[in-house]
Amino acid sequence: MRQTPLERRLSEYAAPVIEDLGFALVCVKVIGADGSHTVQVMAEDPETRRLGVDDAATISRALSAVFDVEDPINGAYRLEVSSPGIDRPLTKLNDFETYEGFEAKIESDRPAENGQKKFRGRLKGLNGENILIETDQGPAEVAFDTLVKAKLVLTDELIEKTANL
């Protein structure tokens, strides 16, 4: 997934801190302009793919300490730590295998063979580093390194099945 240079730098600081606490970093997003940034950090327990409120608070305290020392952001910012949620972003290549069969929305910065950049359909796994998705217009293959956004679509099926993941 594409990240800004600031998001990449924050991820480099956040990942080891989060992993030392026994969790996995899902993604870091920075929203806002200079002087009014919100840093959103999504993390999860690698076994349950969930994150409780107490765990989010623990991660937030640890990240705040690291960000205060490293000072990677110019000006003030607000730190938000949360679970990725049921309709989670798909940020790693193996997410597309883990959630194979579920409905997703995918956006690429380059058009596929049919000229399409936005896709909605059922994930069908991977072909190397390409994501396979079955849409209403037929099957499509999207290169992972062209992804701008990817996330699961909240459906009753997703709610039911992820309760058991």
Secondary structure, 3 states (H helix, E strand, C coil): CCCCHHHHHHHHHHHHHHHHCCCEEEEEEEECCCCCEEEEEEEECCCCCCCCHHHHHHHHHHHHHHHHHHCCCCCCEEEEEECCCCCCECCCCCHHHHCCCCEEEEEECCCCCCCCCEEEEEEEEEECCEEEEEECCEEEEEEHHHEEEEEECCCHHHHHHHCCC
